[in-house]
Amino acid sequence: MSFNVTAASVFVALFLFVTWVGFIAARWRKADLNLLHEWGLGGRRFGTVVTWFLLGGDLYTAYTFIAVPALVYGAGAMGFFAVPYTIMIYPILFLVFPRLWTIARERGHVTAADFVRERFDSRLLALAVALTGLVATMPYIALQLVGIEVVIGALGFPAGGFTGHLPLIIAFIILAAFTYTSGLRAPALIAVVKDLLIFITIFAAIVIIPAKLGGYGAIFASVPPEKLLLTPPSGSTLGSYSAFFTLALGSAMALFLYPHSMTGILSASSGKVIRRNAAALSAYSFVLGLIALLGYMAIAAGVDKNPLHAAGFEQFGANFAVPALFLDMFPSWFVGVAFAAIAIGALVPAAIMSIACANLFTRNLYKEYWRPDCTDAEEARMAKIVSLVVKVGAVFFILAIPQAYAIQLQLLGGIWIIQLLPPILLGLFTRGFNAHALLLGWAAGTALGTYMAATRGFVSSIYPLEIFGVTLPGYAALYSVIVNFVVAAALSPVLDRLWPRTGALDRASNRR
């Protein structure tokens, strides 16, 4: 791939601009950033508009921008499961998370593990929540690097070796610096720039690219029929529907359990802000549907047949489909804008994820087990240091491990994080679960989900479940969390007699 000077210049200019925004964010709504709730949650003062951009930047990442159309490009209509999934998450957000925000605000919780620790009076269950969040988030951070690497490669930077990874390393050094300095304020402010760039890019793409390809009718006519329908190569229509449905439902149930999603929610200024965003964030679902269509546009444009893109597809596979499409359809200056939108779209969630991991480690490991008497300043300082370590770990993760393996681990992310559904979400509304039963349910669900993925060689999250002689392929996360729930519900009455529930919230409820 030849070096694109114009696109690279625009890309670097926009990257330097958001770097400046990240550093000046420390002065925005100025407060004492030596307090963890100020550094890691923005002081819980973000209003409707800022929360909308922050959650949008948090949930709709560069990997989504690259991977969703790549899946449509490679696998066809199955890739559109991301659209109903992002529609289903908002009723969950509206109904559940304002209550969690209220409890967290009243009791000073910074993480979901804080809530579980007090709700069930169980250090072990809180530890399981914290460790699950950390483990599930690390490959998610690493996969943001995939998005950055793809666009850096598409700009023509040398691939492979230290030189090929140097732009990525520089980007994450900058990310580490402004996150350490400004905390959650940095990605919140940068998210505004990121979303504006993405909206400009997408709306330009859905108008200009179809015009060049002869319209949407010509685009769909050029797509192979098997990629327009939910029929896998095996020909099992029922199986394809079950896979599509369980992927959408399981992903929706898991998304807001991730630490970075929780951090974005707890940074809101009120429960009303969360409810407003549950309605307003559906605009991103519309945009996601447009992003998915880029996969079909890449097929119609025949990007894989262009010899100029051979090296890109050889290095990045289907993930190169969207960059190749933009290189073919837009002038170099706009390619720079689009690629900057993707790269900045990786930095925002990566920053929030590193902050969320830092909050988890500091509150639920460091303070809980090592320094229970640490001061607020020590707590915040440790969180800042851990946020640096997490970023360094993510960089080494992708430098040392092949991308295919990182993607395989990401398949486990949803399987692991969804196991927190009973203690966090169901625990908000019912006192019918015993902490030890929840811990056993978590262990059973995690083990089963990991086993299901292992039987597929970690290359697929779809497990072929046999029910009465009928095979129903489905998302392993959904199947395993059902087992988790059944174990927790069945064992709670039995274990209540041995270990009664004594959480602080239970005692408060009993007094009332």
N, C-alpha and C positions, 0 to 999 in steps of 0.2 A: 504494500500500500504506500503510495507516494505521500509525502508530507504536504498537508493543506495549510499553507501559510495564512491565508485570509481567515479561514475557519478557526485555526488555532489562535490567532491574534484576538478575535472576538471572544473566544472561549476563555483565554487567560484574562482579558480585561474584565469580563463579568465575574470571574472567579476572584480576582483581586477586589472587586467592588463588594462582594458578599463577605470577604475576609474583613474589610473595613467595617462593614455593618456588624459583624460578629464581635469585634472588639469594642465598638462604641455602645453595644447593647448593655455593657456594664453600667453605663450612666443613665440608661432608660429606666424610669421608675426606680430611681436610686434607692438602695437599701443596704443593710449590712450583710454582705455576701459571706460573712463568716458564720452565718446561721444556716443550717442545712435546709430548712424550709424555704429560705430566701434563695439560696443557690440552686437547690434541687427541685423546687416547686414554684419558683418565681414569686414567692410570698403568697401564693394562692390568691392572686389578684387579677388574673387575666379575665377580661370580659368576653362578651359573645363573639365579637369580631376576631380578636386575637386568638381565642380558643378555636375558632373555626379554622383559621389558617394553621394553627399549631397542630390540631388533630388531623387536618388534611395532609400536612407535611409529614406527620407521624405515621399515618396509615397507608398513604399512597406514595410508595417509595420508588426509587430509581429501578429497583429490581422488578417492581410491578410494571413500570413503564417499558422495560425490556422484556420481561419474562412472559407477561400475559399475551402480547401479540406474537411472541416467539412460539408459545404453546399453540395458539391458533394457526400460526404458519406451519407448524410441524404436525399437529394432531387434529386440527380442524375445530369443529364446533364444541368439543369438550372443553376447550380453553375458555369458553364463555361462562363456565360455572362461576367465575369471579364476579360476574355482574349480579346475579340474584343473591350471591353470598354477601356482597356489600349493601344490598337492600335489606336483607334480614337482620343485619347487625344493629340497625338503628332503633327498631322497637325494643331490642334488648337494652341498648344504651338509655333510652327514654324511661323504661320501667324500672331498671335495676340500679343504675349508677348514681342517680341523685341521692338515693338513700345511703349508699356507701360514702359519697362525698360528705354528707351531713355528719355521719359517725366519725369519719376521719378528721373533719374540721373540729368537732367538739372535743375529741380525745387526742388530737395532735399526731395522728397517724400519718406517716410519710409513705409507707408501702402497704401492699395488700397483706404481707406477712405480719405487719404490726396489728392489723385488724384481726387476723386469725389468732395471733398470740393472745390477745385480750379476750376475744370472743369465746374461745374454747379453753383458755388457760393451759395451753399445751406448747411447750418449747419445741418438742419434736415435730409437731404438725407445722408450726411456723417455720422451723428449719427446712422441712420438706418443701414448703411453698417457696422459700427463698432460693434454695438450691435448684429447684425446678425452673424458676424464673431465670436464674443465671445461666444454666445449661442450655435452655431453649433459646435464649437471646444471643449467645455468642455466635453461632453459625448465621443467625439473622444479620448481625452486624457485618460479618465477613461477606455475606452475599450482597451487601450494599457495594462492596468493593468490586464485585463482578460488573455492576452497572458502570462504575467509573472506568474500569479497565477496558470495557467494550468501547466506550466513546473515545478514550485516549488512544486505543489502537486504531479506531476509525479515522482519527485525525492524522494518522501516519507516523506516530511516534514509534521508535523501534520496539519490537516485541521480544520478550524473553530476556533473561539475565537481569543483572542489577540495573542496567541502563533502561531496560523496558519497564521496570517497576518503579524507577525513580520519580516520575510524575505522581504516581499513586502514593508513594511514601511522603512526598512533599505535601500533597493535599491533606494527608492525615496528621502531619505535624502541625499544619495550620489549624486543622479542626481541633486538635488537642489543645493548642494554645488559647484559642478564643473560648472554648468550652470551660477550660480551667479558670479563665479570667471572668467570664460573664455568666456561667451556669446556664440554666434553662432559658434565660432571657435571650441568649444568642440564637438558638434554633427557632425560638418564637418569632423573632424579628426577621431572620433570614427566610423563614417559611413564607412570609408575605412576598418577597422577591421571587422565591422558587415557584410559588403557585401562579403568579402573574406570567412568568416565563412559560410555564407548562400550558396554561390556558391559551396563550398566544400561539404556541407551537401546535397544539392540537387543532385549534379552530382553523389555522392556516392549512394544516394537513388535510382536514376533511373537506376543504373547499378546493384547494389547488391540485392535490394528487388525483382525485376522481376526475377533475376536468382534463388532466393530461392523459388519463387512462380511458377516456370515453364514457365516463359516468359510472354510477354504481351498478347499473344493469350489466355493463360490460365486465366490471370487476367480479361480480358473482357468477357470471357466465364462464369466466376463465378458471374458477376454482373447481377442482375435481369434486364430483358429487359426493364421494365418501367423506369429504371434509366439511360438507354443508349439513350433514346429518349426524345424530348421536348414535352411529352404528360403528362399533369397533371392528377390527379385522376378523374377530371370531364370529361376527354376525349376530351376536346376542343383543337384540334391542333392549330387552328387559334389563340385562346386565349393564348396558350403557346408561340407561335411565337411573338405575340404582347408584351407579358410580357418580353420575352427575349430581344427583340429589344429595347424597351423603357428603360429597366434597363440599357442596355449598353450605349445607346445614352445619357440618362439623367445623368448617372454617369460620362460620359466623359465631358459633358458640365459643370458639377459642380466641378470637382476635383481641377482645378487650381484656383478656386475662394476662396478656403479655405485659411485662413491667413497663415498657415504654408507653403502651396505651394507657395504663393505669396512671403513670406520671402525668400525661397530658390531661387526664380527667381531673386528678386531684389538684392541678394547678388552677382550675377554674375558680372564679370568685363566688359562685353560688350554684345551688342545684338548678335554679332556673336557667342559668347559662348552659348547663349540660342538656337540659330539655330542649332549649332553642336549637342547639347544635345537632341534636338527634334529628330534628326536622331539616335544618339547613344543609347538613353534610350530604344529603341525598344528591346534591348537585354534583358531587364527586363521582357518584355512581353513574350518572349520565356521561360524564367525561370518560370514565373507565370503559364504558361500552364503546365509545369512539376510539379509545386507545386499542381495544381488542380488534377493531376492524382493520387496523394497520397491518395485522397479520395477513388478512385476505388481500389487501392492497399490495403487499410485498410479493404474494404469489402471482397476482395479475401483472405486476411489473417485471416479473422474471428476474429478480435480483440475483438469484443463485446462478444464472446463466451469464452474468457479466464477468468477464475474466478479470476485471479490476478488483472484484470482490472475493476472488478465490482464496487469497491468503486470509482474509477476515473470517470467512466461513470455516476454513480449515482450523483456525485458532479458536474461534468462539462458537462454532456451530450455529444453531437456529437463533441464538441470542444476537447474532449480527444482522438479522433480517431488518429491523427498524433502522439502525444506522445506515445500512446499505440503501434502503429505500430513500432516506433523507438525502444521502449523497447523490442519488440519481435524480431527485425531483426538485431540489432547491439550490439556489445560488450559495456560494461558499459562505457568505456573511451570515445567512440565515441558518446554515448548518451549524455554525459556531454558536448561535443563539440556542438552537434546539439541543445541541450536545451539552451546553452549559446548564440548560434546564434539567437534563438527566443527571448530570454530575452533582449539581446543587441539590437535586432531589434525593441524592444518596447521602449527602452530608447532613441534612436536617434530621432524618430518622437515625442515622448513625450517632449523631450527637445526643439525641434524646435517649437512645438505647444505652449509651455509655453512662449517661447520668442516672438512668433508672437502675442499671446494674450497680453503680456506685452507691445509690441510696439503699439498695437491698443489702449489699455487703456491709455497709457501715452500720445500719440500724439493726440488722437481724443476725449478723455474725460477729462483727467487731465489738459492737456495744453490748450485745447480748451475752457473748461468751468470753471476750477478752478484757474489755474495759468498760464495765457497767457504770463506773463512776466518771467517765470521760466528760469533759466540759463541752458546751455547744461549739466552741471554736475548734476543739480537737476533733469533734465529730465531723464538722464541715471540712476541715483540712484533710482528714482521712478520705472523705468522699471525693475530693478533688484529685487526690493521688490515685485512688482506685480508678477514677474515670480515665486517667492517663494509661494505667496498666491495661485496662480493658481494650483501649484503642490499639495499643502496642500488640496485645494478644491477637486481636482481629487481623492486624497487618501480617504478623508472622503466620497466622492460621492460613491465610490465602497464599502467602509466599511459599510455605512449606508443603501444603497439601494441594493436590490437583483439584481444579474447579469442579470436576465431576463428583469428587468425594464430598466437597463442601455442599453441593446441591443435594446429595444423598442425605447428608446430615440434616439439611433444612427440612426434608420430608419428616424427620422425627420431631421437629420443633412443635408443630401443631399437635402431634400425638402426645408429647410430654405436657405441654402447657394446658391442654384441655382437661387434664386430670385434676386441675385446681378448681374446676367448676363446682363440685359439691361443697368444699369448705368455704369458698369465697361467695359465690352467687346464691346458692341455696341456703347457706348459713346466714345470709342477710334476712331471710324471711321466715325461717323455721328454727325452732329449738329442738327438733326431733333427731339430731345427729349427735352421736358420741364422738369425742375427739379421737379415741383409739380406733373406733370403727372407721372414721374418715381416713385415718392414717393407713389402715389395712386396705381400704378401698383404693386409696392413692397408689399403694404399692402394687396391688393386683392390676389396676388399670395401666400403670406404667410398664409393668413387666409384660402384660399381654400385648399392649400396643407395640412395644419394642420387638417382641417375638413376631408379631404379624409382619412388621417391616423387614425383619431379618429373613423371614421365609421368602420374601421377594427380592432378597439380595440387596436391600436398601436402595433399589433403583425405582421403586414405586411405593406410593402410600396406599394403593388400592389392594385390598385383601379379598380373595374369592371365598366368601362365607357360604357354606353349604347348609341349607335349611329345608328339611323334608325332601331331599333329593333335588332341590332347586338351588343353583348357584347364583348368589347375589353379590357381585363385586361391590365393595364399598370402602369408604375412607376408614382406615384403621383407627383413627382418632375417635370417630363416633362410636364404632363398635366397642372399643376398649373403655370409653367413659361410661357406657351403659353398664358394663360389668362393674366398674368402679362404684357407680351409684347403687347397684343392686347389693353389692357386698356391704357398703356403708349402711344402707337402709336395713338390711337383714340383721347385721350384727349390733346395731345401736341399742335395741331393747335388751339384748343379752348382756352387752358390756356395760350398760348403765348400772346394772346391779353391782358390778365390780368396781367401775370407775365413774361415779356420778359426775355430771357436768357441773363445773364450778367456775366457769368464765365470769369475768367482771360484768359483762353485759347480761348474763343470766342472773347474777345476783341482783343487779339493778332492776331487772324485770320482776324478780320475785318480790322485792321490796314494794314495788308498785302494786 
